[in-house]
Each structure stands twice: as C-alpha cells, then as structure tokens.
Amino acid sequence: MTIKEGFRLILGRKKILLIWLITSNYCLPFYVQAQTLIFHELLPRPATGEKEYLEIINVSQENVSSAGWHISDEAKRDNPSLLPDYILGPGQTWHLETKTLGISLNNDAESLYLWQPDGTLVDSLSYTKAPSGAIYRLEGDGWKWLDTTVSLNSTTPATSETITSPISKATSTLDKVQGIVSALPYQLSSQYFYITSPDNTGGLKIYCYYKLWPQLQLGDLIEVSGTLVSTTQETKLNIKGPQDIKVISSNHQLKIKEITTSDINGLLPGQLVAIKGKVAAKNQSTIYLTDDFGEVLIQLKTGTELKNSNFTVGEKYRIIGLIIDNNGRRLVPRQLSDVQKIIQPTTTSATTTLDLSTSTTTKTISPFTWLGGLLIAGVIGGLAYWLSKAKGIS
C-alpha cells in the first residue's frame, strides 16, 4: 500500500466517523420525543415541615404503566430501585416521596436517572447547590429553581408564575381556601379533586398523595388547609389527609358557564363550563368536538365511566366539564350525566307551494265516479245492442 493510499483510507474512516457522530446527534432528539415517562419536578432541600419528593410525568398521549421501570440517584446508579406499579394517564404527574424509593437527594450536587423496562435510559437530570425550600422543575426552556414562598393575602407567589385561582387567600406557611366541590375524588383521579369558586370564576385542584379523603358530595362548600404550590400548568393545594378538609355546608348549586370553542383560551383552570358541538374525531381517551368557531379536546377519565364508544362521530352533544390546562386547554367531563346527546329534529310533513304561473289544476276523480261511468256505459251499450236486434227482426 502506498502512502497516498494510506491517507485516503484514514480520511475515508474519518468521514464515516464524522457521519456517524452527526447522525447520532440528530437521532437523539427524535428518541427524546418518543419518551413516555420523564422527570418533572423535585424538592431536594425541604423547608420545615415538608418532605423530600420528586415527580414523574407522562408526556405521551397514552396510558403508561410504571411496572418494570427503574430509578436511581448518583450513589445507586449501579443498583437502581424499581418503581411501584402505577398507571399514569396522558399528561398526568406522579408525586413520590424519595424515601419510599430508597433515594436521598443531596443538597450540594445530585443526579437522577430513569430507565424503562427494557433497560434503556430515558431521562436524567443534574443540579448543584439546592436552595432551601426551592422546587427544581422542568419548564418549557429547561430546568429551573422556583421559590414557592407565598406572601400573606397575596395571589402572586415569589416565582414568575401567577396563581390563577381567585378563590385562594394564602399565608406563607399554611394556606386556607374555600370553594364548592365541583369534581369528586376518583372521578378524575384517585389523588385529587376540584373545588370551584361560588361565582365560577376559577377553580383549584386539591391534591393528596396518600389518597385519603372524607365523604364528599358535589355541591359541598368546604374549607381546605394545605400548601399552595404553583405547577407548570396550574395551581394545586397539597394536603396530608381528610383532617385538612372541613365541610361547611351542602347542596350548593354549581354555576355552569355556557361557552364556545372561541372562549377556551380566556378561561381559567378549574372553571365549570358547558359546550355544544359535533364530534369530529375520537381516539381512545380523547374526543375532538367542533362548533362554528373551532375545535376543543375532550379528555375522558377512567373514573367517569365515560368511554370512546359513548360518542358517535358526526353527532352533536352538550358536554359539561372542568377546564384543565395540560399542554393546552381541554375539557374534562366528570360523570356520565355530563354528556347529553342532542337529537336533531327531522321533518316528516311535506309543505306544498302553489305556483300560479306554471301550475295546472288537476281534479281527483273518485272511484265511485268511475264505477257509475262504467254502469252507464254498460247500460247504453246494452240498449244499443237491443235496438239493433229489434230493427233486424222488423
């Protein structure tokens, strides 16, 4: 082999290596888009009375089971923990205390890893110097530290986000809110329910990791004590159990706001609304409803007993539900009675229009007239025959 041929071989291999590096870097984002479960939020350095936790979110459009998934921090990367079995709906977040996973988040520096059942690493994150009481959360442009301290009687937390529920009056350590129960526990999720302000100008998610609830009914006016946390899409009140909920009175009428699809983006999460439209498409747990102004996504939750088969494409419905912000506004009905099929009236009687310029008058002849005519014709014919015979004889 000549020196020139050797250089050509080396250059050829460099080109192959370069092509592989470029294509592998471009392929990585496409793989990330195909992820289902990823890290969403964590609290590495809790303030007094709080517990260290992390949250995982399902970013796919399908239900995902956590069976067989593994998680670890940097210290246990070679011996990860198995996630508990749980099914997350599309866009649903999963709140986990780190001690239940055998993980301890360091205050100075830490890394977390998440593997799917086939052993593929699907997500990881790292941070340094966790501030006390601050949440580390995945925002649209990356991970950010958020200070969740709330001022007395203020509806604006120290973060750049705004608490969207006008029903809240917050303190710095314990928040108390009042509202009317608009969605019961286990209707939309086993870990949360919704309350709505009496005038239906906003709502709030009440969240309990332990799934412990008192006996509640739609229309109950309640007072709830907990920790107000502003998440990526909405504000929620975290509570520890039924002792944090006090029923003040019952049988309050829930106000329902009639809307069109053009109103969706101007509404607040937790508002109770009703909309009319035709089903344009359906896909497992989602329905697309259209009216004269646009389209809205209707999400069907398992606890509502509503199924894809309850809807027919092309038919018109009136659907009541809560406005939820989950990568875009959507409507979530709470129960079977929230869906009403609109029966289109059908015209069975024909209308007659008289056109004097072109119409001709047609008389209807009775069967008796025809019968009389035949009898007369028969008599005349018989008489003629008799006369002809009489004439021949004479």
Secondary structure, 3 states (H helix, E strand, C coil): CCHHHHHHHHHHHHHHHHHHHHHHHHHHHHHHHCCCEEEEEEECCCCCCCCCEEEEEECCCCCEECCCCEEEECCCCCCCEECCCCEECCCCEEEEEHHHHCCCCCCCEEEEEEECCCCCEEEEEEEECCCCCEEEEEECCEEEEEECCCCCCECCCCCCCCCCCCCEEECCCCEEEEEEEEECCCCCCCCEEEEECCCCCCEEEEEECCCCCCCCCCCCEEEEEEEEEECCCCEEEEECCHHHEEEEECCCCCCCEEECHHHHHHCCCCCEEEEEEEEEEEECCEEEEECCCCEEEEECCHHHCCCHHHCCCCCEEEEEEEEEECCCEEEECCCHHHEEEECCCCCCCCCCCCCCCCCCCCCCCCHHHHHHHHHHHHHHHHHHHHHHHHHHHC
